[in-house]
Amino acid sequence: MTSWQITRLVAGTFILLSLALGVPGSPLFVSGWWLAFTAFVGANLLQSALTKWCLMETIMRKLGIQSGC
């Protein structure tokens, strides 16, 4: 997998997990504050789309993960 694929995989996993932990109807509900984490991930995705820069991808490339196209 390339760095951009891993970034999107992690972001999607974080969003689904934080929704499962933050929505009162979920069997995994812990606290509504988990929805703030969902908003944080969404804001980072928005920032990445507008600036064409993502810290996580930069770190992964420095670790030797292929960047892809």
N, CA and C atoms as an extended XYZ file, in Angstrom:
207
Properties=species:S:1:pos:R:3:atomname:S:1:resname:S:1:resid:I:1 pbc="F F F"
N         0.838       -1.185        0.000 N   MET     1
C         0.000        0.000        0.000 CA  MET     1
C         0.882        1.247        0.000 C   MET     1
N         0.363        2.285       -0.606 N   THR     2
C         1.102        3.546       -0.648 CA  THR     2
C         0.683        4.434        0.522 C   THR     2
N         1.452        5.509        0.741 N   SER     3
C         1.193        6.377        1.901 CA  SER     3
C        -0.195        7.004        1.852 C   SER     3
N        -0.646        7.421        0.680 N   TRP     4
C        -1.973        8.048        0.619 CA  TRP     4
C        -3.073        7.031        0.887 C   TRP     4
N        -2.874        5.772        0.488 N   GLN     5
C        -3.875        4.748        0.770 CA  GLN     5
C        -3.939        4.446        2.267 C   GLN     5
N        -2.776        4.363        2.903 N   ILE     6
C        -2.731        4.106        4.345 CA  ILE     6
C        -3.357        5.268        5.106 C   ILE     6
N        -3.080        6.499        4.682 N   THR     7
C        -3.651        7.676        5.332 CA  THR     7
C        -5.169        7.635        5.289 C   THR     7
N        -5.715        7.334        4.143 N   ARG     8
C        -7.167        7.291        4.013 CA  ARG     8
C        -7.778        6.117        4.769 C   ARG     8
N        -7.061        4.996        4.807 N   LEU     9
C        -7.513        3.840        5.576 CA  LEU     9
C        -7.575        4.179        7.070 C   LEU     9
N        -6.520        4.814        7.571 N   VAL    10
C        -6.474        5.195        8.987 CA  VAL    10
C        -7.554        6.233        9.293 C   VAL    10
N        -7.718        7.233        8.434 N   ALA    11
C        -8.733        8.267        8.664 CA  ALA    11
C       -10.133        7.655        8.689 C   ALA    11
N       -10.430        6.791        7.755 N   GLY    12
C       -11.735        6.136        7.728 CA  GLY    12
C       -11.975        5.277        8.957 C   GLY    12
N       -10.940        4.567        9.388 N   THR    13
C       -11.048        3.736       10.589 CA  THR    13
C       -11.283        4.602       11.815 C   THR    13
N       -10.541        5.711       11.932 N   PHE    14
C       -10.721        6.620       13.068 CA  PHE    14
C       -12.144        7.198       13.096 C   PHE    14
N       -12.654        7.579       11.942 N   ILE    15
C       -13.996        8.156       11.885 CA  ILE    15
C       -15.039        7.130       12.317 C   ILE    15
N       -14.974        5.928       11.757 N   LEU    16
C       -15.960        4.901       12.118 CA  LEU    16
C       -15.863        4.508       13.587 C   LEU    16
N       -14.639        4.383       14.094 N   LEU    17
C       -14.450        4.019       15.494 CA  LEU    17
C       -14.963        5.115       16.428 C   LEU    17
N       -14.646        6.374       16.110 N   SER    18
C       -15.093        7.461       16.981 CA  SER    18
C       -16.608        7.638       16.916 C   SER    18
N       -17.218        7.350       15.780 N   LEU    19
C       -18.675        7.379       15.709 CA  LEU    19
C       -19.275        6.266       16.558 C   LEU    19
N       -18.674        5.078       16.491 N   ALA    20
C       -19.167        3.957       17.297 CA  ALA    20
C       -19.065        4.259       18.786 C   ALA    20
N       -18.029        4.988       19.178 N   LEU    21
C       -17.828        5.316       20.595 CA  LEU    21
C       -18.605        6.553       21.037 C   LEU    21
N       -19.054        7.386       20.075 N   GLY    22
C       -19.664        8.656       20.427 CA  GLY    22
C       -21.155        8.790       20.191 C   GLY    22
N       -21.757        7.886       19.430 N   VAL    23
C       -23.188        7.971       19.150 CA  VAL    23
C       -23.955        7.181       20.210 C   VAL    23
N       -24.881        7.829       20.909 N   PRO    24
C       -25.582        7.166       22.020 CA  PRO    24
C       -26.268        5.846       21.646 C   PRO    24
N       -26.723        5.673       20.434 N   GLY    25
C       -27.408        4.444       20.045 CA  GLY    25
C       -26.477        3.281       19.774 C   GLY    25
N       -25.184        3.512       19.764 N   SER    26
C       -24.210        2.469       19.457 CA  SER    26
C       -24.003        1.544       20.653 C   SER    26
N       -23.831        0.237       20.387 N   PRO    27
C       -23.547       -0.675       21.500 CA  PRO    27
C       -22.163       -0.437       22.128 C   PRO    27
N       -21.293        0.304       21.445 N   LEU    28
C       -19.951        0.605       21.958 CA  LEU    28
C       -19.866        1.995       22.586 C   LEU    28
N       -21.014        2.661       22.752 N   PHE    29
C       -21.033        4.045       23.241 CA  PHE    29
C       -20.259        4.206       24.549 C   PHE    29
N       -19.394        5.230       24.569 N   VAL    30
C       -18.630        5.578       25.763 CA  VAL    30
C       -18.994        6.992       26.206 C   VAL    30
N       -18.856        7.946       25.276 N   SER    31
C       -19.113        9.347       25.596 CA  SER    31
C       -19.363       10.111       24.300 C   SER    31
N       -20.218       11.113       24.390 N   GLY    32
C       -20.481       11.960       23.235 CA  GLY    32
C       -19.268       12.775       22.797 C   GLY    32
N       -18.281       12.896       23.682 N   TRP    33
C       -17.069       13.647       23.360 CA  TRP    33
C       -16.253       12.990       22.258 C   TRP    33
N       -16.490       11.713       21.983 N   TRP    34
C       -15.784       11.060       20.879 CA  TRP    34
C       -16.134       11.697       19.536 C   TRP    34
N       -17.275       12.360       19.465 N   LEU    35
C       -17.651       13.032       18.221 CA  LEU    35
C       -16.720       14.203       17.919 C   LEU    35
N       -16.081       14.756       18.942 N   ALA    36
C       -15.082       15.808       18.717 CA  ALA    36
C       -13.896       15.243       17.944 C   ALA    36
N       -13.543       13.995       18.214 N   PHE    37
C       -12.454       13.352       17.470 CA  PHE    37
C       -12.854       13.150       16.012 C   PHE    37
N       -14.129       12.805       15.781 N   THR    38
C       -14.633       12.686       14.409 CA  THR    38
C       -14.475       14.011       13.681 C   THR    38
N       -14.841       15.114       14.341 N   ALA    39
C       -14.710       16.443       13.748 CA  ALA    39
C       -13.247       16.789       13.482 C   ALA    39
N       -12.350       16.409       14.390 N   PHE    40
C       -10.925       16.666       14.212 CA  PHE    40
C       -10.387       15.951       12.970 C   PHE    40
N       -10.748       14.691       12.802 N   VAL    41
C       -10.296       13.932       11.626 CA  VAL    41
C       -10.872       14.559       10.355 C   VAL    41
N       -12.146       14.938       10.386 N   GLY    42
C       -12.764       15.578        9.226 CA  GLY    42
C       -12.089       16.900        8.881 C   GLY    42
N       -11.756       17.683        9.896 N   ALA    43
C       -11.071       18.959        9.658 CA  ALA    43
C        -9.690       18.734        9.042 C   ALA    43
N        -8.994       17.704        9.497 N   ASN    44
C        -7.685       17.397        8.915 CA  ASN    44
C        -7.810       16.933        7.467 C   ASN    44
N        -8.848       16.173        7.150 N   LEU    45
C        -9.074       15.764        5.760 CA  LEU    45
C        -9.368       16.979        4.883 C   LEU    45
N       -10.159       17.902        5.410 N   LEU    46
C       -10.467       19.132        4.679 CA  LEU    46
C        -9.208       19.966        4.458 C   LEU    46
N        -8.408       20.132        5.497 N   GLN    47
C        -7.156       20.882        5.388 CA  GLN    47
C        -6.234       20.232        4.369 C   GLN    47
N        -6.144       18.922        4.388 N   SER    48
C        -5.288       18.191        3.452 CA  SER    48
C        -5.740       18.401        2.011 C   SER    48
N        -7.038       18.403        1.795 N   ALA    49
C        -7.563       18.595        0.441 CA  ALA    49
C        -7.296       20.009       -0.078 C   ALA    49
N        -7.375       20.992        0.814 N   LEU    50
C        -7.195       22.382        0.390 CA  LEU    50
C        -5.737       22.767        0.222 C   LEU    50
N        -4.857       22.221        1.060 N   THR    51
C        -3.447       22.614        1.008 CA  THR    51
C        -2.571       21.626        0.252 C   THR    51
N        -3.116       20.438       -0.038 N   LYS    52
C        -2.370       19.355       -0.696 CA  LYS    52
C        -1.155       18.928        0.134 C   LYS    52
N        -1.279       19.021        1.472 N   TRP    53
C        -0.220       18.601        2.387 CA  TRP    53
C        -0.846       17.873        3.563 C   TRP    53
N        -0.236       16.762        3.934 N   CYS    54
C        -0.727       15.971        5.059 CA  CYS    54
C         0.471       15.497        5.874 C   CYS    54
N         0.489       15.832        7.164 N   LEU    55
C         1.601       15.470        8.036 CA  LEU    55
C         1.801       13.955        8.097 C   LEU    55
N         0.714       13.208        8.180 N   MET    56
C         0.831       11.751        8.288 CA  MET    56
C         1.513       11.159        7.053 C   MET    56
N         1.155       11.644        5.870 N   GLU    57
C         1.806       11.151        4.657 CA  GLU    57
C         3.287       11.512        4.640 C   GLU    57
N         3.635       12.713        5.091 N   THR    58
C         5.032       13.128        5.153 CA  THR    58
C         5.829       12.204        6.068 C   THR    58
N         5.263       11.888        7.222 N   ILE    59
C         5.936       10.994        8.167 CA  ILE    59
C         6.112        9.610        7.559 C   ILE    59
N         5.076        9.096        6.919 N   MET    60
C         5.171        7.750        6.324 CA  MET    60
C         6.211        7.694        5.212 C   MET    60
N         6.286        8.758        4.395 N   ARG    61
C         7.317        8.780        3.348 CA  ARG    61
C         8.710        8.770        3.949 C   ARG    61
N         8.903        9.484        5.062 N   LYS    62
C        10.215        9.483        5.732 CA  LYS    62
C        10.534        8.133        6.328 C   LYS    62
N         9.512        7.349        6.640 N   LEU    63
C         9.713        5.993        7.143 CA  LEU    63
C         9.972        4.985        6.016 C   LEU    63
N         9.890        5.474        4.774 N   GLY    64
C        10.221        4.619        3.641 CA  GLY    64
C         9.020        4.017        2.918 C   GLY    64
N         7.819        4.426        3.287 N   ILE    65
C         6.629        3.924        2.603 CA  ILE    65
C         6.477        4.661        1.287 C   ILE    65
N         6.187        3.925        0.234 N   GLN    66
C         6.058        4.500       -1.105 CA  GLN    66
C         4.921        5.521       -1.154 C   GLN    66
N         5.165        6.658       -1.824 N   SER    67
C         4.175        7.738       -1.837 CA  SER    67
C         3.037        7.476       -2.815 C   SER    67
N         3.246        6.804       -3.898 N   GLY    68
C         2.196        6.581       -4.887 CA  GLY    68
C         1.945        7.825       -5.710 C   GLY    68
N         0.842        7.809       -6.474 N   CYS    69
C         0.531        8.955       -7.350 CA  CYS    69
C        -0.662        9.710       -6.889 C   CYS    69
